[in-house]
Amino acid sequence: MRSIELLAPAKDLKCGMTAILSGADAVYIGGPSYGARVNAPNSLEDISRLCDFAHLYGARVHVALNTILNDSELEEARELAFRLYDAGADALIIQDLGLINGPLPPIELHASTQQDNSTPDKIEFLEKAGFSQAVLARELSIREIRDISARAGNIKLEAFVHGALCVGMSGRCYLSAAVTGRSANRGECAQLCRVAQSLYDANGKILAKDRFLLSLKDLNQTANLKELISAGISSFKIEGRLKDEGYVRNITAWYRQKLDEVIEEDPDLCRSSFGTTVTAFTPNPAKSFNRGFTEYNTHEVKDNYANFSAPGYVGEKIGTLTGVSGHVLKFRLFRDVTLHNGDSLNYYKSDAELAGFRISRVIDGNQAEIFQELPFIKPGTMFYRSKDAEFESELTDTSSVRTLDLTLEYFETETGIGLKGHDEVTGEQDITVTTELPECSEAKDKQKLTDNIKAKIGRLGGTCYNLKELTLNLTHYHFVPQSMLNELRRCFIEELRLEKNRLMKKETNHNPDNLKDIRIADSELNLGFKANIFNRAADSFYLEHGADVTVPAYEKDKGNEPREVLVSKHCLHYCFGLCPKRHGARKQDLYLKIGKTVFRVKNSCAKCRMILEGPVETPDFLK
């Protein structure tokens, strides 16, 4: 059977545990350092605790070690890799090829999306280089994924299905580094795609002023899960390593339900971990942070993938304003919309700026009192809800529960008692624990003994287990103190935990000597600075495996001339009706201004891509 993995983000230990309880088959998390989210580090102790917890359910922990590394950091990262393996991590997500050009622990390697895994020959190279899983570029279409899958061997293909989209091709975006010196490839992206920009044509005409022209909507592949599986995707990744527990709980539970529906329809599919998740809320991705939704380039349908009006969460549409009376807003609400005290509401002002309020008190079904001065708001204005207070109150620590069925047999020996059994993770492989009795005597009341054994062995509160079956094999009817029954149960649960950790420990050996005959993918041989070579080991790797010449990473040398700092499927020429291919417009460069920095906007019609080149000298019309 083909195993399908739901992979959820974890900002920290608690978010990781929340993801597992909400149905994730695996979580990805940053370690103490060298993860592509510099603001989301986690200690080795917390990583170890998360691995222990995940392995209870046969779930896995992938640790991000996916920045490019300088020479001094490389050895520290290599040492960290061994410590993460010892902590129980199941896979390392890496970007820097310098890491594989040296010793590594026997752990699965996953190729970070920062490697821009977007061509069949790149995936073939990654598999030969020892990678077990590749995180595909977000820009890929179903057709392109099928082409990659057709040439992939045993390497598993992972795709993002939900969350924030980088406007630039991952690992090849240098916008932040160009303007601020903070590099996305070093985990320090300044997210300049989420700030206001202005756009001008070649003659200086203003096409857009202070709009969020590069701020893409969030990915939502709910409707495409079955098609993605058919195309070859085995791991479905939710973006959001900086998101809070409520977001992780809601979105993970949503995709758990949706993937389970697909898996149930296909007897050749199964999920990659175990247990049953029950939620005390109805998952709804529209109620968690999003910038509006898009399927991006999945079906190669050109669109404006961005929300020019706001870079953050606007909210769900709830209805229109009918009037304002003092501190009271009156609405015509859409069907099934109910307002609550504490809801946050947003609307666009006449100048397209987003504004909002928090509801202090709901007066009746369609009126809300706001304890602050209200500006003039035109009747008919559309309102949005960015915080549903009632829904968020349902996302508690106990609102996701995940249990495993446990089958047990209680038995007796000549001089003691024992427990053996298994859960869904260990399968038919029984775990056995025994203990000797201090003295053996037959119970006077056999029924009372039976009832007592069932009660004490079945006391599984505080564990993840649901007792599916308990068989009593009483050959001697030994009298057993309650404390010994409790201790037997605890010892069995602990031994079951240890056995699952042993079962999850898979060894994947990496020997640099085995890489001698592999060749860098042809599509990667002439990347120039976009190869992101930041250390001597990476430089040697490229030269030893097919590259004739190497160029230092942008982070080492920005060069003296404008460079391609961003390539994207999102195209501003298209958005403003200036696409030569679709609108018949004459080919022209545009100019994008971010703060005081200017970039030339070009289009590559052959691949339907936008290119930002710069920084460039400020044109006269902008001086």
C-alpha positions as CSV (number, residue, x, y, z in Angstrom):
1,M,0.0,0.0,0.0
2,R,1.1,3.6,-0.6
3,S,1.6,5.6,2.5
4,I,0.2,9.2,2.6
5,E,1.7,11.6,5.1
6,L,0.1,14.8,6.5
7,L,3.0,17.0,7.6
8,A,2.2,19.9,10.0
9,P,4.4,22.8,11.2
10,A,5.6,23.2,14.8
11,K,6.8,26.5,16.1
12,D,7.7,24.8,19.4
13,L,7.1,21.7,21.5
14,K,3.5,22.5,22.4
15,C,2.6,23.3,18.8
16,G,4.2,20.1,17.7
17,M,2.2,18.1,20.2
18,T,-1.0,19.9,19.2
19,A,-0.3,19.0,15.5
20,I,0.1,15.3,16.4
21,L,-3.1,15.3,18.5
22,S,-4.9,17.0,15.7
23,G,-4.0,14.2,13.2
24,A,-0.6,15.0,11.8
25,D,1.4,12.0,10.6
26,A,4.6,14.0,11.0
27,V,5.7,17.5,12.1
28,Y,8.6,19.7,11.0
29,I,10.3,21.9,13.5
30,G,13.4,24.0,13.8
31,G,16.3,22.9,16.0
32,P,18.5,25.1,18.2
33,S,20.0,26.8,15.1
34,Y,20.4,26.8,11.3
35,G,16.7,26.5,10.5
36,A,15.2,28.8,7.8
37,R,13.1,30.5,10.5
38,V,15.6,32.2,12.7
39,N,12.8,33.2,15.2
40,A,11.6,29.6,15.8
41,P,14.5,27.8,17.5
42,N,14.0,24.8,19.8
43,S,16.2,23.1,22.3
44,L,17.5,19.5,21.9
45,E,15.5,18.6,25.0
46,D,12.3,19.8,23.5
47,I,13.1,18.0,20.2
48,S,13.6,14.8,22.2
49,R,10.3,15.2,24.0
50,L,8.5,15.9,20.8
51,C,10.0,12.8,19.2
52,D,9.0,10.7,22.1
53,F,5.4,12.0,21.9
54,A,5.2,11.6,18.1
55,H,6.5,8.1,18.1
56,L,3.7,7.0,20.4
57,Y,1.5,7.3,17.3
58,G,4.0,6.1,14.8
59,A,4.3,9.8,13.7
60,R,7.7,11.3,12.7
61,V,9.6,14.5,13.4
62,H,11.5,16.3,10.6
63,V,14.0,18.9,11.9
64,A,14.9,21.8,9.7
65,L,18.6,22.4,9.2
66,N,18.0,24.3,6.0
67,T,20.0,27.5,5.9
68,I,23.1,27.9,3.8
69,L,26.2,27.7,6.0
70,N,29.6,29.4,6.1
71,D,32.7,27.4,6.8
72,S,32.7,27.8,10.5
73,E,29.0,27.0,10.8
74,L,29.2,23.9,8.6
75,E,31.0,21.8,11.2
76,E,28.7,23.1,14.0
77,A,25.7,22.1,11.9
78,R,27.2,18.7,11.2
79,E,27.7,18.1,14.9
80,L,24.2,19.3,15.5
81,A,22.9,16.7,13.0
82,F,24.4,13.9,15.1
83,R,22.9,15.4,18.3
84,L,19.5,15.6,16.6
85,Y,19.7,12.0,15.6
86,D,20.5,11.0,19.1
87,A,17.5,13.1,20.3
88,G,15.2,10.9,18.2
89,A,14.7,13.0,15.1
90,D,13.5,11.0,12.1
91,A,14.7,13.2,9.3
92,L,16.8,16.3,8.6
93,I,15.6,18.9,6.1
94,I,18.6,20.5,4.5
95,Q,19.5,23.0,1.8
96,D,23.3,23.3,1.8
97,L,25.0,20.5,-0.2
98,G,28.1,21.1,1.8
99,L,26.5,19.1,4.5
100,I,26.4,15.9,2.4
101,N,30.0,16.4,1.4
102,G,31.1,15.0,4.7
103,P,30.0,12.7,7.6
104,L,26.4,12.6,8.7
105,P,24.4,10.4,11.1
106,P,22.4,7.5,9.7
107,I,19.2,9.6,9.4
108,E,16.8,10.3,6.5
109,L,17.7,13.5,4.5
110,H,15.0,15.6,3.0
111,A,15.8,18.2,0.3
112,S,14.4,21.5,1.5
113,T,12.2,23.5,-0.9
114,Q,15.0,26.1,-0.6
115,Q,16.9,23.9,-3.0
116,D,14.3,24.8,-5.7
117,N,13.3,21.2,-6.4
118,S,11.5,21.8,-9.7
119,T,12.8,19.6,-12.5
120,P,12.9,15.8,-13.1
121,D,16.7,15.8,-13.4
122,K,17.1,17.6,-10.0
123,I,15.0,15.0,-8.3
124,E,17.0,12.2,-9.9
125,F,20.2,13.8,-8.7
126,L,18.8,14.2,-5.1
127,E,17.9,10.6,-4.9
128,K,21.4,9.5,-6.1
129,A,22.8,11.9,-3.5
130,G,21.1,10.1,-0.7
131,F,17.9,12.1,-0.2
132,S,14.8,10.1,0.8
133,Q,12.3,12.9,0.3
134,A,12.2,16.1,-1.7
135,V,10.0,19.2,-0.9
136,L,8.9,20.3,-4.3
137,A,8.8,24.0,-5.4
138,R,5.4,25.6,-4.7
139,E,5.2,26.9,-8.3
140,L,4.9,23.5,-9.9
141,S,1.7,22.5,-11.7
142,I,0.1,19.1,-11.6
143,R,1.5,18.4,-15.1
144,E,5.0,19.2,-13.9
145,I,4.6,17.1,-10.8
146,R,3.6,14.2,-13.0
147,D,6.7,14.6,-15.2
148,I,8.9,14.6,-12.1
149,S,7.1,11.6,-10.6
150,A,7.5,9.6,-13.8
151,R,11.3,9.8,-13.5
152,A,11.6,9.6,-9.7
153,G,12.6,6.3,-8.3
154,N,12.0,5.6,-4.6
155,I,12.4,9.2,-3.4
156,K,9.2,10.5,-1.9
157,L,7.7,13.7,-3.2
158,E,6.4,16.3,-0.8
159,A,4.3,19.3,-1.7
160,F,2.9,22.3,0.2
161,V,-0.9,22.2,0.4
162,H,-1.7,25.2,2.6
163,G,-0.4,28.4,4.0
164,A,1.8,31.4,3.0
165,L,3.3,31.5,-0.5
166,C,6.7,33.0,-1.2
167,V,6.4,35.2,-4.2
168,G,9.9,34.3,-5.3
169,M,11.1,30.8,-6.2
170,S,12.3,29.3,-2.9
171,G,16.0,29.5,-2.4
172,R,16.4,31.8,-5.4
173,C,14.9,34.9,-3.8
174,Y,17.4,37.6,-2.9
175,L,15.1,40.5,-2.5
176,S,15.5,40.7,1.3
177,A,19.3,40.4,1.0
178,A,19.5,43.0,-1.7
179,V,17.6,45.7,0.3
180,T,18.3,44.9,3.9
181,G,21.3,42.5,3.9
182,R,19.0,39.9,5.7
183,S,19.0,36.8,3.6
184,A,16.1,34.3,3.3
185,N,18.7,31.6,2.7
186,R,20.1,32.4,6.1
187,G,16.7,32.3,7.9
188,E,16.4,36.1,8.2
189,C,13.9,37.0,5.4
190,A,12.6,40.6,6.0
191,Q,9.4,39.7,4.0
192,L,9.7,42.7,1.8
193,C,7.0,41.1,-0.4
194,R,4.5,42.0,2.4
195,V,5.3,45.7,2.5
196,A,3.8,48.4,0.3
197,Q,5.4,49.0,-3.1
198,S,4.8,51.3,-6.0
199,L,4.8,50.4,-9.7
200,Y,5.7,52.6,-12.7
201,D,5.7,51.9,-16.5
202,A,8.7,52.7,-18.7
203,N,7.5,56.3,-19.1
204,G,7.1,57.0,-15.5
205,K,3.3,56.6,-15.3
206,I,2.2,55.4,-11.9
207,L,0.4,52.1,-12.2
208,A,0.0,51.5,-8.5
209,K,1.0,53.6,-5.5
210,D,1.7,52.1,-2.1
211,R,0.0,48.7,-2.8
212,F,1.0,45.3,-1.7
213,L,1.9,44.1,-5.2
214,L,4.0,41.1,-4.2
215,S,1.9,39.8,-1.3
216,L,0.6,36.5,-2.5
217,K,-2.6,35.0,-1.2
218,D,-2.3,31.8,0.8
219,L,-2.2,28.4,-0.8
220,N,-5.2,26.1,-0.3
221,Q,-5.2,22.8,-2.1
222,T,-8.3,21.3,-0.4
223,A,-9.9,20.7,-3.8
224,N,-6.8,19.1,-5.3
225,L,-5.7,16.5,-2.8
226,K,-6.9,13.5,-4.9
227,E,-5.3,14.9,-8.0
228,L,-2.0,15.6,-6.2
229,I,-1.9,12.0,-4.9
230,S,-2.5,10.7,-8.4
231,A,0.3,13.0,-9.7
232,G,2.8,11.4,-7.3
233,I,2.7,13.4,-4.0
234,S,3.0,11.3,-0.8
235,S,3.6,14.0,1.8
236,F,1.2,17.0,2.2
237,K,2.9,19.9,4.0
238,I,1.1,22.7,5.8
239,E,3.2,25.9,5.9
240,G,3.4,27.8,9.2
241,R,6.4,27.3,11.4
242,L,5.7,30.7,13.0
243,K,1.9,30.1,13.4
244,D,0.2,29.7,16.8
245,E,-1.4,26.6,18.3
246,G,-5.0,27.6,17.2
247,Y,-3.9,27.8,13.6
248,V,-2.0,24.5,13.8
249,R,-4.9,22.7,15.5
250,N,-7.6,24.0,13.0
251,I,-5.7,23.5,9.8
252,T,-4.2,20.1,10.7
253,A,-7.6,18.8,11.7
254,W,-9.1,20.1,8.4
255,Y,-6.6,18.3,6.2
256,R,-6.7,15.2,8.4
257,Q,-10.4,14.9,7.6
258,K,-10.0,15.7,3.9
259,L,-7.1,13.3,3.4
260,D,-8.9,10.5,5.3
261,E,-11.9,10.9,2.9
262,V,-9.5,10.4,0.0
263,I,-7.7,7.4,1.6
264,E,-11.0,5.8,2.5
265,E,-12.0,5.8,-1.2
266,D,-8.8,4.1,-2.4
267,P,-7.8,0.7,-1.0
268,D,-4.3,1.2,-2.2
269,L,-3.7,4.1,0.1
270,C,-3.1,4.2,3.9
271,R,-2.0,6.9,6.3
272,S,1.5,6.8,7.6
273,S,0.8,7.0,11.3
274,F,-1.9,5.6,13.6
275,G,-4.7,6.6,16.0
276,T,-8.1,8.2,15.8
277,T,-8.4,11.9,16.2
278,V,-11.6,13.5,17.5
279,T,-12.1,17.2,17.7
280,A,-14.5,19.2,19.8
281,F,-14.8,21.8,17.0
282,T,-15.6,21.8,13.3
283,P,-12.4,22.6,11.4
284,N,-12.7,25.6,9.1
285,P,-9.6,27.1,7.4
286,A,-11.4,30.3,6.6
287,K,-11.5,31.1,10.4
288,S,-7.7,30.9,10.8
289,F,-5.2,33.5,9.5
290,N,-5.1,33.7,5.8
291,R,-4.6,36.3,3.1
292,G,-7.4,34.9,0.9
293,F,-6.9,31.6,-0.9
294,T,-5.4,30.5,-4.2
295,E,-4.4,27.2,-5.8
296,Y,-1.5,29.2,-7.4
297,N,-0.1,27.6,-10.6
298,T,-1.6,24.1,-9.9
299,H,-3.6,24.0,-13.1
300,E,-1.5,26.6,-15.0
301,V,-4.3,29.1,-14.9
302,K,-2.9,32.6,-15.0
303,D,-4.3,35.0,-12.4
304,N,-3.5,37.8,-10.0
305,Y,-2.3,35.6,-7.2
306,A,-1.8,38.5,-4.8
307,N,-4.0,40.7,-2.6
308,F,-2.9,44.2,-3.5
309,S,-5.1,45.7,-0.7
310,A,-3.7,44.1,2.4
311,P,-0.7,41.9,3.4
312,G,-2.5,40.3,6.4
313,Y,-5.7,38.6,7.4
314,V,-8.7,40.6,6.3
315,G,-11.2,37.9,7.4
316,E,-14.4,36.2,6.2
317,K,-17.1,38.4,4.6
318,I,-20.0,38.7,7.1
319,G,-22.3,41.2,5.4
320,T,-22.7,44.9,4.7
321,L,-23.2,47.9,6.9
322,T,-26.7,49.4,6.9
323,G,-26.0,52.3,9.3
324,V,-24.2,53.7,12.3
325,S,-26.0,55.1,15.4
326,G,-23.6,56.5,18.0
327,H,-21.4,53.6,19.0
328,V,-23.6,51.0,17.3
329,L,-23.0,49.4,13.9
330,K,-26.0,47.9,12.2
331,F,-25.5,45.2,9.6
332,R,-27.2,43.1,7.0
333,L,-25.6,39.8,7.7
334,F,-25.1,36.9,5.4
335,R,-27.0,33.7,6.1
336,D,-25.5,31.6,9.0
337,V,-23.4,34.5,10.3
338,T,-23.7,35.2,14.0
339,L,-21.8,37.9,15.8
340,H,-20.2,37.4,19.2
341,N,-18.8,39.6,21.9
342,G,-15.0,40.0,21.2
343,D,-15.2,39.4,17.4
344,S,-12.8,41.5,15.4
345,L,-14.2,43.2,12.3
346,N,-12.5,44.9,9.4
347,Y,-13.5,47.0,6.4
348,Y,-11.9,49.0,3.7
349,K,-12.0,52.8,3.9
350,S,-12.6,54.9,0.9
351,D,-8.9,55.2,0.2
352,A,-8.6,51.4,0.2
353,E,-6.9,51.3,3.6
354,L,-7.9,48.5,5.9
355,A,-9.5,49.5,9.3
356,G,-11.3,47.7,12.0
357,F,-12.9,47.4,15.4
358,R,-13.4,44.9,18.2
359,I,-17.0,44.2,19.1
360,S,-17.6,45.2,22.7
361,R,-21.2,44.0,22.9
362,V,-23.6,42.3,20.6
363,I,-27.0,44.0,21.1
364,D,-29.1,41.8,18.9
365,G,-28.6,39.6,15.9
366,N,-27.4,42.4,13.6
367,Q,-26.2,45.2,15.8
368,A,-22.8,45.5,17.5
369,E,-21.7,48.1,20.0
370,I,-18.1,49.4,19.8
371,F,-16.6,51.2,22.8
372,Q,-14.7,53.8,20.8
373,E,-15.4,56.7,18.5
374,L,-16.6,55.6,15.1
375,P,-15.6,57.4,11.9
376,F,-18.0,57.9,9.1
377,I,-18.5,54.6,7.3
378,K,-20.6,54.6,4.1
379,P,-23.7,52.4,4.2
380,G,-23.2,49.4,2.0
381,T,-19.6,48.9,3.0
382,M,-18.6,45.3,3.1
383,F,-17.4,44.0,6.5
384,Y,-15.1,41.1,7.3
385,R,-14.5,39.1,10.5
386,S,-10.8,38.4,11.3
387,K,-11.5,36.9,14.7
388,D,-14.5,34.7,15.5
389,A,-14.3,34.8,19.3
390,E,-16.6,31.8,19.8
391,F,-14.7,29.6,17.3
392,E,-11.4,30.5,19.0
393,S,-12.8,29.7,22.4
394,E,-13.4,26.2,21.1
395,L,-9.7,25.7,20.2
396,T,-8.6,24.6,23.7
397,D,-5.8,22.3,24.8
398,T,-8.4,19.4,25.1
399,S,-10.3,20.1,21.8
400,S,-8.2,17.6,19.9
401,V,-7.9,14.1,21.3
402,R,-6.0,11.2,19.6
403,T,-6.3,7.7,20.9
404,L,-4.8,4.3,20.0
405,D,-6.5,1.0,20.4
406,L,-4.8,-1.3,22.8
407,T,-5.1,-5.1,23.0
408,L,-4.0,-6.8,26.3
409,E,-3.7,-10.2,27.9
410,Y,-3.2,-10.6,31.6
411,F,-1.5,-13.9,32.5
412,E,-0.1,-15.7,35.4
413,T,3.1,-17.7,35.9
414,E,3.9,-20.1,38.7
415,T,5.4,-17.3,40.8
416,G,4.1,-14.1,39.3
417,I,2.0,-12.1,36.8
418,G,2.4,-10.5,33.4
419,L,0.9,-8.4,30.7
420,K,1.4,-8.8,27.0
421,G,-0.2,-6.9,24.1
422,H,0.1,-4.5,21.3
423,D,-1.4,-1.3,19.9
424,E,-1.9,-0.1,16.3
425,V,1.7,1.1,16.0
426,T,3.4,-2.2,17.0
427,G,0.8,-4.3,15.1
428,E,0.7,-8.0,16.0
429,Q,4.2,-7.6,17.7
430,D,3.4,-8.2,21.3
431,I,5.2,-6.5,24.2
432,T,5.5,-8.6,27.3
433,V,6.3,-7.5,30.9
434,T,6.3,-9.8,34.0
435,T,6.8,-9.4,37.7
436,E,7.4,-11.8,40.5
437,L,5.0,-11.8,43.5
438,P,6.5,-11.5,47.0
439,E,4.4,-14.5,48.0
440,C,1.9,-16.6,46.1
441,S,-1.5,-17.3,47.6
442,E,-4.8,-18.1,45.9
443,A,-7.5,-15.3,46.1
444,K,-10.4,-16.1,48.3
445,D,-12.9,-14.3,46.1
446,K,-12.1,-15.1,42.5
447,Q,-14.8,-12.8,41.1
448,K,-13.5,-9.9,43.2
449,L,-10.0,-10.7,41.9
450,T,-11.2,-10.7,38.3
451,D,-13.1,-7.4,38.7
452,N,-10.1,-5.8,40.4
453,I,-7.7,-6.9,37.6
454,K,-10.0,-5.4,35.0
455,A,-10.3,-2.2,36.9
456,K,-6.7,-1.6,37.6
457,I,-5.2,-2.8,34.2
458,G,-7.9,-0.9,32.4
459,R,-7.1,2.4,34.2
460,L,-5.6,4.1,31.2
461,G,-6.6,7.7,31.9
462,G,-3.8,10.1,31.2
463,T,-2.5,7.9,28.4
464,C,-3.2,7.9,24.7
465,Y,-4.8,4.4,24.8
466,N,-8.3,3.1,24.4
467,L,-8.6,-0.4,25.8
468,K,-10.0,-2.4,22.9
469,E,-9.7,-5.8,24.4
470,L,-8.5,-7.3,27.7
471,T,-8.2,-11.1,28.1
472,L,-7.6,-12.6,31.5
473,N,-5.7,-15.9,31.5
474,L,-6.0,-16.9,35.1
475,T,-4.4,-20.3,35.7
476,H,-3.6,-19.8,39.4
477,Y,-5.8,-17.0,40.6
478,H,-2.9,-15.4,42.5
479,F,-3.9,-12.8,45.0
480,V,-2.3,-9.5,43.8
481,P,-2.1,-6.3,45.8
482,Q,-3.6,-3.3,43.9
483,S,-0.3,-1.5,44.0
484,M,1.4,-4.3,42.0
485,L,-1.4,-4.3,39.4
486,N,-0.9,-0.5,38.9
487,E,2.9,-0.9,38.7
488,L,2.5,-3.8,36.1
489,R,0.3,-1.5,34.0
490,R,2.7,1.4,34.2
491,C,5.7,-0.9,33.3
492,F,3.8,-2.2,30.3
493,I,3.0,1.3,29.0
494,E,6.6,2.4,29.5
495,E,8.0,-0.7,27.7
496,L,5.5,-0.1,24.9
497,R,6.8,3.5,24.6
498,L,10.4,2.3,24.4
499,E,9.6,-0.4,21.9
500,K,7.9,2.2,19.6
501,N,11.0,4.4,19.7
502,R,13.1,1.4,18.7
503,L,10.7,0.6,15.9
504,M,10.8,4.2,14.6
505,K,14.6,4.3,14.6
506,K,15.4,3.6,10.9
507,E,19.1,3.9,9.8
508,T,19.9,5.4,6.5
509,N,23.7,5.4,6.0
510,H,25.5,8.3,4.2
511,N,29.0,7.8,2.9
512,P,30.5,10.7,0.8
513,D,32.6,8.0,-1.0
514,N,29.4,6.6,-2.5
515,L,28.7,10.0,-4.2
516,K,31.8,9.9,-6.4
517,D,30.0,9.0,-9.6
518,I,26.9,11.2,-9.4
519,R,26.6,14.3,-11.4
520,I,24.9,17.6,-10.6
521,A,21.6,18.0,-12.5
522,D,22.1,19.6,-15.9
523,S,19.5,22.2,-14.9
524,E,21.8,23.2,-12.0
525,L,25.2,23.4,-13.7
526,N,25.0,27.0,-14.8
527,L,23.1,28.7,-11.9
528,G,25.8,31.2,-11.1
529,F,25.3,32.8,-7.7
530,K,21.9,31.1,-7.5
531,A,23.6,27.8,-6.6
532,N,23.9,29.4,-3.2
533,I,27.5,28.2,-2.6
534,F,28.5,29.6,0.8
535,N,31.2,27.3,2.0
536,R,34.2,25.4,0.7
537,A,32.6,22.0,1.0
538,A,29.7,23.1,-1.2
539,D,32.1,24.6,-3.7
540,S,34.1,21.3,-3.8
541,F,30.9,19.3,-4.2
542,Y,29.9,21.2,-7.3
543,L,33.3,21.1,-8.9
544,E,33.7,17.4,-8.1
545,H,30.3,16.5,-9.6
546,G,30.2,18.2,-12.9
547,A,30.4,22.0,-12.6
548,D,33.1,23.6,-14.7
549,V,33.1,26.8,-12.7
550,T,31.4,28.0,-9.4
551,V,30.2,31.4,-8.4
552,P,29.9,32.5,-4.7
553,A,26.4,32.9,-3.2
554,Y,24.7,36.3,-3.4
555,E,25.1,36.5,0.4
556,K,28.9,36.5,-0.2
557,D,29.1,38.7,-3.2
558,K,26.2,40.9,-4.4
559,G,28.3,42.0,-7.4
560,N,28.5,45.5,-8.9
561,E,25.8,45.1,-11.5
562,P,22.0,44.6,-11.1
563,R,21.1,41.0,-10.7
564,E,18.0,38.8,-10.9
565,V,16.9,38.9,-7.3
566,L,13.5,37.4,-7.7
567,V,11.8,35.1,-10.3
568,S,8.1,34.4,-9.9
569,K,5.0,32.9,-11.5
570,H,3.2,36.0,-10.2
571,C,3.4,38.6,-13.0
572,L,2.8,42.3,-12.6
573,H,2.7,42.8,-16.4
574,Y,-0.3,40.4,-16.5
575,C,-2.0,41.9,-13.4
576,F,-2.0,45.4,-15.1
577,G,-3.0,44.2,-18.6
578,L,0.5,44.6,-20.0
579,C,1.2,41.0,-20.9
580,P,2.5,40.7,-24.5
581,K,1.3,37.1,-24.7
582,R,-2.3,37.5,-23.3
583,H,-3.0,41.2,-23.8
584,G,-1.1,41.9,-26.9
585,A,0.7,44.7,-25.2
586,R,4.1,45.9,-26.4
587,K,7.0,44.4,-24.4
588,Q,8.3,46.9,-21.8
589,D,10.1,46.9,-18.5
590,L,8.3,48.2,-15.5
591,Y,9.9,49.7,-12.3
592,L,9.0,48.6,-8.8
593,K,9.9,50.9,-5.9
594,I,10.3,49.4,-2.4
595,G,11.2,52.2,0.1
596,K,14.0,54.0,-1.6
597,T,15.2,51.0,-3.6
598,V,14.2,50.4,-7.3
599,F,14.0,47.2,-9.3
600,R,13.4,46.7,-13.0
601,V,10.5,44.4,-13.6
602,K,11.0,42.2,-16.7
603,N,9.0,39.3,-18.1
604,S,10.1,36.0,-19.5
605,C,7.2,35.0,-21.6
606,A,8.7,31.7,-22.7
607,K,8.3,30.3,-19.2
608,C,5.6,32.8,-18.2
609,R,7.6,34.3,-15.4
610,M,8.3,37.7,-13.9
611,I,11.8,38.8,-13.1
612,L,12.9,41.5,-10.7
613,E,16.4,42.8,-11.5
614,G,18.3,45.2,-9.4
615,P,18.8,47.2,-7.4
616,V,18.9,49.6,-10.4
617,E,19.8,53.3,-10.5
618,T,16.7,55.4,-9.8
619,P,15.2,56.5,-13.1
620,D,14.9,60.3,-13.7
621,F,11.2,60.2,-13.4
622,L,11.5,58.9,-9.8
623,K,14.1,61.4,-8.6
